[in-house]
């Protein structure tokens, strides 16, 4: 029940009808995030996301909140390094009202000067909250290490200096430059009437055109950097990130990389979880994850441990990475992981919200829809040999990056270098 239509102004509309659901989720995805900002614009994408909810020509911020609550729905937004997304989820019977509200926010937000000054304080508190959360902070520091001087290295929330200085005209110029119809995707999943939806979308979103001419966007692939970054902080634990090479989001070997990550530290049955937490009791939290972008990616291992166990935990992580690069994974691990991935995938796509996310990401990453059956088939096609080859490529010697945050001694810092 998948369909794609390009509206008159170039916005791509991708839809998936799921008649068995009682909900529908609509997402407006803008292909612009923190990597598209200049250093002086750091944090603009995220700040603009906030401002869309602070009042329109016809609704106050309070009106917006009350209206979505009255529908029993959910309305929110999020910013990543490559995209900014606004979405609404409601019962199918409330879809017309939800679209009216979303369109109003997107086309008629006021960006009032008083609201901007107030929201600066909110975002500055959000930045400080990250500084107070060691798990978030070490991962932010780590991204800065592995991405080096690339725009992907910058925090999504921006810097306190750039947020404090931003002006209304700066935000409007950024919207005019980056919120181009050709860089927008409308994704809709759930129970709805296709013809009625397309007519409404053409009327409410298909006429939107940028207010200024925009120069072509410039993106270039990152070079993943190795090295060590340490930061002393008075904490109960040392928080560690170990960085390795990853792959772009749409890479042909992404499923093999998913298997590799799951076996390394992506689940409670993974090697690192079992060895470091279950067998040795050296950490409560230990996991790995992939970060895939349009033209690059990383794999990261995170662990929180007592200061005296830092070197031991790092040695165990290094040992497992070397072992997987040299020998790949076992046949039983491959089968168990593929079964787990297929089960998680099917469960994750049971809601209209998750289906909407998948529709938009497919369109932005590959420009084509991938069915659940195709994804399951791609997982089944992963071989142990291909996982071993990917492990050799991603876990090559000399590419590891280490970030440590916490009560580190001078000896420990010297040992990590």
C-alpha positions as MATLAB code, in Angstrom:
seq = 'XXXXXXXXXXXXXXXXXXXXXXXXXXXXXXXXXXXXXXXXXXXXXXXXXXXXXXXXXXXXXXXXXXXXXXXXXXXXXXXXXXXXXXXXXXXXXXXXXXXXXXXXXXXXXXXXXXXXXXXXXXXXXXXXXXXXXXXXXXXXXXXXXXXXXXXXXXXXXXXXXXXXXXXXXXXXXXXXXXXXXXXXXXXXXXXXXXXXXXXXXXXXXXXXXXXXXXXXXXXXXXXXXXXXXXXXXXXXXXXXXXXXXXXXXXXXXXXXXXXXXXXXXXXXXXXXXXXXXXXXXXXXXXXXXXXXXXXXXXXXXXXXXXXXXXXXXXXXXXXXXXXXXXXXXXXXXXXXXXXXXXXXXXXXXXXXXXXXXXXXXXXXXXXXXXXXXXXXXXXXXXXXXXXXXXXXXXXXXXXXXXXXXXXXXXXXXXXXX';
ca = [
       0.000    0.000    0.000;
       3.026    2.279   -0.572;
       2.732    5.307   -2.851;
       4.941    8.208   -3.823;
       3.887   11.499   -5.364;
       5.826   14.689   -6.022;
       3.805   17.809   -5.276;
       3.811   20.758   -7.664;
       6.539   22.569   -5.755;
       8.842   19.536   -5.501;
       8.000   18.220   -2.025;
       7.996   14.413   -2.033;
       4.926   12.780   -0.512;
       5.416    9.127    0.515;
       2.537    7.207    2.058;
       1.715    3.755    3.406;
      -1.878    2.809    4.098;
      -2.348    0.389    7.012;
      -6.138   -0.127    7.322;
      -5.791   -2.327   10.412;
      -4.596    0.634   12.502;
      -6.726    3.312   14.137;
      -3.941    5.875   14.106;
      -2.109    7.897   11.487;
       1.238    9.664   11.774;
       2.351   12.519    9.539;
       5.956   13.687    9.447;
       7.502   16.650    7.672;
      11.201   15.898    7.166;
      13.643   18.609    6.157;
      16.953   17.356    4.793;
      18.957   19.844    6.853;
      20.612   19.375   10.232;
      23.570   20.487   12.279;
      26.096   19.419    9.630;
      24.619   22.025    7.261;
      25.343   24.929    9.610;
      28.397   27.153    9.437;
      30.391   27.473   12.689;
      28.646   30.793   13.415;
      25.247   29.081   12.948;
      25.905   26.202   15.349;
      22.585   25.139   16.856;
      20.301   26.951   14.399;
      18.597   23.791   13.081;
      17.651   22.692   16.584;
      16.613   26.189   17.664;
      14.320   26.549   14.636;
      12.704   23.236   15.574;
      11.772   24.796   18.937;
      10.470   28.006   17.382;
       7.891   26.302   15.174;
       5.900   25.533   18.327;
       6.022   29.050   19.793;
       3.073   30.587   18.029;
       1.683   31.264   14.563;
      -0.315   34.072   13.010;
      -3.520   32.461   14.305;
      -2.455   30.331   17.303;
      -0.464   31.032   20.444;
       1.928   28.441   21.860;
      -0.733   27.611   24.457;
      -3.367   27.208   21.730;
      -1.121   24.730   19.920;
      -0.607   22.628   23.043;
      -4.280   22.630   23.963;
      -5.400   21.756   20.440;
      -3.226   18.668   20.117;
      -4.140   17.560   23.649;
      -7.843   17.920   22.796;
      -7.311   15.465   19.934;
      -5.652   12.964   22.262;
      -2.665   13.082   19.954;
       1.058   13.624   20.040;
       2.935   16.427   18.316;
       6.667   16.888   18.529;
       9.886   17.415   16.614;
      13.515   16.327   16.666;
      16.782   17.406   15.077;
      19.668   15.185   14.001;
      22.968   15.954   12.339;
      21.324   15.611    8.916;
      17.580   16.202    9.292;
      14.926   18.187   11.145;
      11.547   16.503   11.625;
       8.124   17.715   12.731;
       5.434   15.104   13.276;
       1.909   14.587   14.543;
       0.197   11.323   15.512;
      -3.575   11.166   15.987;
      -6.565    8.881   15.642;
      -7.477    8.534   11.979;
     -10.711   10.517   12.435;
      -8.705   13.563   13.540;
      -6.325   13.628   10.569;
      -7.841   16.763    8.895;
      -7.452   18.792   12.094;
      -3.924   17.494   12.603;
      -2.899   18.452    9.065;
      -4.368   21.908    9.529;
      -2.343   22.360   12.699;
       0.907   21.026   11.193;
       0.490   23.230    8.118;
      -0.100   26.288   10.279;
       3.070   25.651   12.264;
       5.131   25.045    9.183;
       3.945   28.004    7.098;
       2.879   30.661    9.588;
       5.129   30.432   12.631;
       5.828   33.972   13.819;
       9.342   33.653   15.272;
       8.387   36.422   17.694;
      11.395   38.335   19.097;
      10.213   37.921   22.707;
       9.695   34.176   22.169;
      13.174   33.887   20.665;
      14.791   35.539   23.679;
      12.836   33.289   26.036;
      13.696   30.172   24.052;
      17.379   31.052   24.132;
      17.286   30.432   27.877;
      15.472   27.117   27.365;
      18.070   25.886   24.861;
      20.952   27.103   27.011;
      19.525   25.034   29.876;
      19.277   22.066   27.502;
      22.969   22.469   26.657;
      23.845   22.636   30.367;
      21.766   19.521   31.000;
      24.019   17.614   28.578;
      27.047   18.925   30.473;
      25.573   17.445   33.665;
      24.874   14.018   32.087;
      28.202   12.207   31.788;
      26.909    9.563   29.372;
      25.653   12.254   26.989;
      28.717   14.429   27.494;
      31.293   11.724   26.800;
      29.478   10.758   23.603;
      29.400   14.406   22.498;
      33.125   14.718   23.193;
      33.711   11.459   21.371;
      31.866   12.583   18.245;
      34.057   15.664   18.199;
      37.130   13.429   18.350;
      36.246   10.927   15.627;
      34.825   13.517   13.219;
      37.675   15.986   13.672;
      37.028   19.302   11.910;
      34.133   17.952    9.864;
      30.708   19.648   10.385;
      29.365   16.325   11.718;
      31.564   16.851   14.776;
      29.512   19.787   16.062;
      26.932   19.328   18.836;
      23.351   19.359   17.558;
      22.340   21.774   20.316;
      25.032   24.249   19.269;
      27.309   26.340   21.442;
      26.310   28.743   24.189;
      28.029   31.610   22.348;
      26.177   31.077   19.048;
      22.793   30.601   20.734;
      23.204   33.736   22.861;
      24.016   35.850   19.785;
      21.442   34.592   17.273;
      18.839   37.006   15.908;
      15.422   36.603   14.307;
      16.731   37.555   10.853;
      19.454   34.908   11.160;
      16.851   32.205   11.755;
      14.602   33.353    8.930;
      17.562   33.468    6.526;
      18.494   29.926    7.544;
      14.932   28.697    6.941;
      14.811   30.428    3.574;
      18.123   28.867    2.555;
      17.634   25.299    3.779;
      13.887   24.668    3.899;
      13.582   24.168    0.157;
      10.746   21.977   -1.175;
      13.231   19.762   -3.027;
      14.836   18.954    0.332;
      11.537   18.091    2.077;
       9.716   14.795    2.459;
       6.172   14.380    3.760;
       5.709   10.879    5.151;
       2.299    9.517    6.172;
       1.564    6.069    7.616;
      -1.592    4.572    9.098;
      -5.293    4.528    8.273;
      -6.381    7.281    5.845;
      -8.100    7.905    2.518;
      -5.402    8.158   -0.154;
      -7.182   10.451   -2.605;
      -8.419   12.768    0.109;
      -4.962   12.944    1.681;
      -3.268   13.790   -1.608;
      -5.742   16.605   -2.295;
      -5.209   18.040    1.180;
      -1.422   17.811    0.953;
      -1.389   19.478   -2.461;
      -3.438   22.342   -1.031;
      -1.679   22.776    2.324;
       1.939   21.956    1.454;
       2.190   21.814   -2.349;
       2.037   25.583   -2.788;
       4.867   26.388   -0.371;
       7.902   27.905   -2.076;
      11.109   29.298   -0.551;
      11.155   33.004    0.180;
      14.742   33.424   -1.042;
      16.845   31.734   -3.680;
      19.071   29.103   -2.122;
      22.564   28.083   -3.136;
      23.192   24.352   -3.636;
      23.909   22.584   -0.377;
      27.488   21.404    0.160;
      28.192   18.139    1.951;
      31.341   16.078    1.855;
      32.247   12.716    3.446;
      33.963   12.722    6.844;
      37.393   11.244    7.515;
      37.104    9.119   10.659;
      39.902   10.085   13.063;
      41.687    8.048   15.706;
      43.294    9.380   18.851;
      42.595    9.873   22.550;
      40.675   12.577   24.421;
      40.477   12.649   28.214;
      38.632   15.030   30.517;
      38.798   15.031   34.284;
      35.507   15.440   36.087;
      34.452   14.667   39.636;
      32.197   11.634   39.103;
      31.628    8.206   40.629;
      32.586    6.457   37.390;
      34.807    6.910   34.373;
      32.719    7.010   31.201;
      34.393    5.558   28.132;
      33.753    5.643   24.413;
      35.782    3.538   22.003;
      35.294    4.546   18.374;
      35.708    2.449   15.246;
      34.921    2.890   11.593;
      31.299    2.489   10.486;
      29.453    2.650    7.179;
      26.974    5.060    5.528;
      23.287    4.544    6.262;
      22.435    3.099    2.836;
      25.586    1.011    2.320;
      25.234   -2.396    0.670;
      26.903   -4.038    3.673;
      24.706   -2.365    6.300;
      23.034   -5.612    7.372;
      26.388   -7.324    7.824;
      27.469   -4.331    9.914;
      24.260   -4.596   11.977;
      25.109   -8.239   12.692;
      28.678   -7.327   13.611;
      27.539   -4.596   16.001;
      24.917   -6.822   17.619;
      27.457   -9.586   18.290;
      30.025   -7.121   19.624;
      27.856   -5.130   22.031;
      24.430   -4.409   20.593;
      22.392   -6.768   22.774;
      22.363   -8.435   26.193;
      23.702  -11.639   24.623;
      26.603   -9.778   22.974;
      30.215  -10.632   23.678;
      31.049   -7.407   25.503;
      27.915   -7.458   27.679;
      28.490  -11.060   28.661;
      32.252  -10.694   29.225;
      32.420   -7.300   30.939;
      29.141   -7.164   32.853;
      27.879  -10.694   33.373;
      31.154  -12.591   33.765;
      33.391   -9.976   35.421;
      30.975   -7.404   36.909;
      33.084   -4.493   35.675;
      30.216   -2.328   34.366;
      26.506   -1.858   34.702;
      26.156   -0.196   31.302;
      28.125   -1.560   28.350;
      26.884   -1.438   24.756;
      27.828   -0.635   21.165;
      25.923    1.192   18.432;
      26.221    2.271   14.810;
      25.845    5.869   13.642;
      25.173    5.966    9.912;
      25.078    9.182    7.893;
      24.450    9.770    4.200;
      28.158    9.585    3.362;
      29.930    8.013    6.334;
      29.510    6.392    9.709;
      31.016    5.175   12.964;
      30.674    2.335   15.439;
      30.965    3.227   19.123;
      31.384    1.159   22.267;
      30.280    2.856   25.509;
      31.049    1.695   29.043;
      30.815    3.181   32.529;
      33.159    1.686   35.121;
      35.101    2.361   38.327;
      38.244    4.423   37.846;
      40.543    1.579   38.876;
      39.020   -0.709   36.209;
      39.406    1.627   33.227;
      42.487   -0.009   31.730;
      41.070   -3.493   32.288;
      37.798   -2.659   30.536;
      39.646   -1.042   27.640;
      41.894   -4.069   27.280;
      38.856   -6.365   27.113;
      37.215   -4.186   24.458;
      40.411   -4.062   22.405;
      40.857   -7.812   22.714;
      37.355   -8.545   21.483;
      37.682   -6.125   18.569;
      40.968   -7.752   17.508;
      39.447  -11.205   17.883;
      36.472  -10.350   15.660;
      38.722   -8.734   13.052;
      40.898  -11.852   12.958;
      38.259  -14.596   13.208;
      34.839  -13.101   12.480;
      31.879  -14.590   14.356;
      30.646  -18.090   15.071;
      27.901  -19.811   13.084;
      25.607  -20.015   16.119;
      26.086  -16.281   16.776;
      25.188  -15.500   13.184;
      21.947  -17.491   13.301;
      20.930  -16.146   16.704;
      21.645  -12.557   15.710;
      19.786  -12.777   12.394;
      16.737  -14.227   14.166;
      16.909  -11.472   16.770;
      17.227   -8.765   14.105;
      14.221  -10.050   12.169;
      12.094  -10.245   15.285;
      13.072   -6.760   16.442;
      12.456   -5.350   12.986;
       8.946   -6.766   12.738;
       8.033   -5.610   16.243;
       9.449   -2.139   15.638;
       7.210   -1.597   12.614;
       3.924   -2.278   14.370;
       3.073    1.411   14.923;
       2.177    4.158   12.475;
       4.943    6.329   13.948;
       7.704    3.817   13.216;
       6.314    3.206    9.728;
       6.340    6.945    9.063;
       9.979    7.139   10.154;
      10.957    4.290    7.857;
       9.139    5.808    4.869;
      10.980    9.109    5.236;
      14.402    7.585    5.861;
      14.065    5.279    2.847;
      13.246    8.269    0.650;
      16.025   10.475    2.012;
      18.711    7.793    1.999;
      18.019    5.786   -1.160;
      15.108    7.505   -2.888;
      13.209    4.200   -2.946;
      10.918    2.229   -0.662;
      12.146   -1.042    0.829;
       9.440   -3.460    1.897;
       9.568   -5.494    5.092;
       9.889   -8.663    3.004;
      12.925   -7.235    1.192;
      14.554   -6.274    4.476;
      14.004   -9.734    5.944;
      15.453  -11.265    2.785;
      18.527   -9.011    3.028;
      19.072  -10.105    6.628;
      18.776  -13.772    5.647;
      21.360  -13.210    2.902;
      24.081  -12.114    5.348;
      26.846  -14.726    5.556;
      29.491  -15.314    8.161;
      32.134  -14.717    5.506;
      30.740  -11.286    4.676;
      30.547  -10.347    8.375;
      34.205  -11.366    8.739;
      35.183   -9.216    5.758;
      33.306   -6.223    7.156;
      34.979   -6.762   10.550;
      38.402   -6.665    8.889;
      37.503   -3.435    7.103;
      35.967   -1.630   10.095;
      38.279   -2.940   12.813;
      41.534   -2.189   11.008;
      44.513   -1.535   13.327;
      45.312    2.098   14.065;
      41.804    3.493   13.568;
      40.547    3.254   17.154;
      39.541    6.433   19.003;
      39.196    6.592   22.802;
      37.372    9.195   24.889;
      37.384    9.064   28.696;
      35.524   11.305   31.145;
      35.716   11.104   34.928;
      38.057   10.880   37.939;
      41.166    9.918   35.957;
      44.616    9.940   37.515;
      47.655   11.366   35.705;
      48.986    7.819   35.326;
      45.760    6.623   33.731;
      45.690    9.545   31.333;
      49.294    8.832   30.323;
      48.499    5.108   29.871;
      45.624    5.890   27.490;
      47.748    8.016   25.161;
];
